[in-house]
């Protein structure tokens, strides 16, 4: 309570001394802290989902929709990559990854599980490649690690990890 009061007094002094500029700085600082906290909370939530292993999609139509979307994102990313648009390719491959990483195919559907793994692995390797090109080495390493968890014998995934 004492700390809050002191902080509020400091805020007031800053605004009194610096006017709109001081208020803008305070707002940007506050917004930055809130965004950082939201990112930490989202990361924790994502990690809990990863540890849980994702949700099994028992609805065949929804699974097919996700697989088709993942394949579309993969192809769209390749088209952008071939045009030299690494940033746009990265965005496309991220979208595909986001659509697939939290789901699992039903245990009885081995073909869907294989297809899901192959599409997701390709998206992750491509994502790592684009992230390396753009200097996002943490993201590249994370994507390569996920691809290796899908298939620890994939040489390209290991190469991407080493490159990151």
N, C-alpha and C positions, 0 to 999 in steps of 0.2 A: 504494500500500500504506500509506504514511504517512497519506494523507488518509482512507482507510477506517478506520484505527485511531483517528484523531482523531474521526471521526464516531461511531464506536461508543462512545467514551468520553463524548462529549457526550450520546448517547442514554441511556447509563447514568446520568449525572448528572441528566438531566431526570427520569427515572423515579424515582431516589432522592429527589429534591427534591419532585416533584409527585405521585408515586404513580400511581394508576389514571388520573387526569385527564391527566397527562403522557404516559402510555403510549397513551391514547386519541388524544391530539393527534398523537403520532408516527405511530400507525397510520393515521389519517386523512390525514396529509400523505403518507405512503408510498403509500397507496391512490390518492390524487389524482394523484401523479406517474405511477404505473403506468397509470391510466386515460388520462391525457394522452398518454403514450407509445404506448399501444395505439391511440388515436384517430389519432395522427400516422401510425403504420404502416398503419392501415386506409385512411387518406386517400391515402397513397402508392400502396398496392396498387390502390385504386379508380382513381386517376389513370392508372396503367399500363394497366389494363383499358380505360379510356376512350380512351387514346392508341392502343391496339391496335385499337379499333373494335368490340369486342364479339365474341361467338361467334355464328357462323351456326348456326341451328337447322335441321338437315336433316330432323329427325323431324317430319312434319306434325302428328301428334297433340300433341306437346309444344308446338309453335308455337300451335296452336289453343287449348290449355289456357291458355297465357300470355295470349293475346289475350282470351279469355273472362274470365280473372281480372282483367286490366287494366280491361276494360269494367265488371265487377262493382264494382271499387274506385271507379271513376269515379262510377257510379250511387249507391253507398253514401255516398260523400262528398257528392254533391249533396243526398241526403236529409238528412244531418246538417247541411249548410250551411243548408238551408231551415228546419230546426228552430232555427237560431241556435247550433248547436254547432260553432264554428269549429275548435276543437282536435281534435274527433273527425273532422271532415271532413279536416283536414290529415293526420291519421294514416292515414286510408283512402287518400288520394291519394298519400301517400308509399309505401304498400305497393304500389300499382299501379305507380308509377315504379320502385321497386326490382325489380319483376318484369320490367320491360321494358327498362330502360336498357342492360343488358349484352348484349342479343341483337340479331341481325339476321335478317331473312328471307332465304331462299336467293335468289340473283340471278335465277334463272329465274322466281320467283314474284312478279311485279310487284304483283298484287292484295294479297297478304299483306304485302308491304313497305309499300304505301300504307296499309293498315288499321293496321299496327303504328305507322306514323308519326302517323296521325290520332289514335289512342287515346292514344299517349304524349304528343303535343303537348297534347291536351285536359287530361290529368292534370297536366302541368307548368304550364299556365296557371292551372288551378284551385289547384294547390299554391302557386303564387306569390301568388294572391289571398288565400288563407287565411294564408299566412306574413306578408303585409303587415298584415292585420287583427290578427295576434297580435304584431306588432312584430319578427318575425324577418326583418329586411331582407336580411341576407346570403343566407339560404336563398331568399328571394323572388327576389333578383337572379340567383342561380345557376339557379333553375328557369326564369326568363324567358329567360336566355341559352341554356339547352338547348333551349327551345321555338323560339327564333329560329334555332338551328343546324338544326333540323328543317325549318323553313319561314321563311326570312328576309322573306317578304312578309306574314306574319301580323300584322295591326295590333294585335290584342289582346295578343299576346306583347310587342310593342314598348311598348304602353301599360303593361303590368305591369312591364316593365323600368324605364320612366321613373318609375313610381310607387314603385318600391323605392328 
